[in-house]
Amino acid sequence: MPVDITDVLDILTTLCDDENLRVSVKESLKSGLIAGTITTIGGLIGGPAGVAVGSIAGAAGATYYARGKFKPLSHVLREMPKDQKQILYDRAIAIIQGLSIEDAAVLGKFVLDDPAIRQELLSVLVDHASRQMHLQIID
């Protein structure tokens, strides 16, 4: 019996969690602009000491703004529409099919323990997230 889409997606979400892959849900550029703006204002008002204070305040402001705007890729995979899951499954199964393993548990262990297969699947995941879903992967 071939491995079904649910089993492959479970393996991929485990791989995402193991690698701590996250995506930017909102524009992270805004956080940078907040930090830079507050630092600049601090420098204009207080000179060199103002830059130091402004950068601390800017970092705190950007951190506050960015809360909750990064999400584990595994959560995004679980929430994907069915057509996106099918595309990802087709790409992953093209790598996995050559292994001739039809039991999901054995396949999952093999994939997670084999660095070459693991890297190929990670490449598929990152490519799918960035090209198909237009998400930014956060390292």
N, C-alpha and C positions, 0 to 999 in steps of 0.2 A: 504494500500500500504506500503510495507516494506521500511525502510530507506535505501537509496542507498549508494554506496561507496563514492561518492562525499560529501554527508552530513556527514558521519562518519568522513572522513578525515578533513572536515571543523571543526568539533567539536574537533578533536584531535589537529589540529593546534592552535585553540583558547586556548586549555588547555596548550599547549607548551608555547604560548606567555604569558599566565597568570602566569605560573610558571617560566618564563624567562629561559627556558632550552636552553642551547647552547652546541655545539659540537666542538671539536677540528678538524679542517680541515687538518691541518698539524701536524707534531710531535712537541708537546709542550716541549719535553725533550731538544730540541735544544736551546730553550730560556733559560732554566736553565743552560745549559752548557755555553752559552754566558755570562750570569751574573756571574757564578762561575769563569770562566776563567779570566774575566776582574778584578774581585775582587782579585783573587790570584796574578795577575800581579801587581796590585796596591800595594798589601801587600809586594811583593818582592822588588819593587822599592822604596816605601816610608815608609815601616814599618807600625806601627799602624795607622798613619794618612793616609797612602796609602791605607790601607784596607777600611777606611771610604770613601775616594774619589773613589776608585775602585768599591766599592759596589754601590755607586750612579751612576757612569758611567755604570756599568754592568747592573743595573736595567733599566737605560734609553736605553741602547743598546738592551736589551732583549725585552723591550716594543716596540721599533721601529721594531724589527724583527718580533714580533708576530702580528703586525697590519694586520687586515683582515684575519687572519687565524682561527678565531673563528666565528661561524655562528649560528644563531638561528635554533633550531631543526625544527621549523615550516617551515623554508625555505627548509631545507633538505627534509622534508616530501613532500612538493609540487613538488620537483624535482626528487623524487624517480621514478624508472622504474615501469611500470604497474604491473609486477609480485610482486614486493616488496609491492606496495600499496595493492594488493589483499591479501597478507599474513597478513599484518597489519590489514586490514579490517576484515578478518576472525577471528583474535584473539580478536579484539575489539567487534565485533558483538556477539561473544560468551558470553561476559559479559553483553552487552546491551539487547540481545534478551529476557531475563527473565523479562524485565521491561514492556513489552506489550505496548510500546509507538511507534506509527507508524508515528507521525508527527515530522519532523526534528527539527523544532523550539522548540517544547515542550521538545523533547529529549535533545537538547542542553542545555536548561535552567536547566532541571532536573539533567543532568550529572554534570554540572558546580556547581550546588548548593549542591549536595549530596557528602559529604566527603568520604564515603566508595567507591562509584562508581568512583569518581575522583581519589582516590588512586590506585584502581585496574587498571584503564586506564593508569595512570602515570607509573605504574610498567610494563605494556605491552609496552608502548612507550620506556622506558629506556632499557628494555630487547631487544626489536627489534633493537633499534639503536646500542646497544653494541654487540649483538650476531649475528644478521643477516647482519648488515651493517658494523660491525667492527669499530664503531665510539666511541670516548671517550666523555662522558657527562661531561660538566664543570658546577660545582655548583656556 
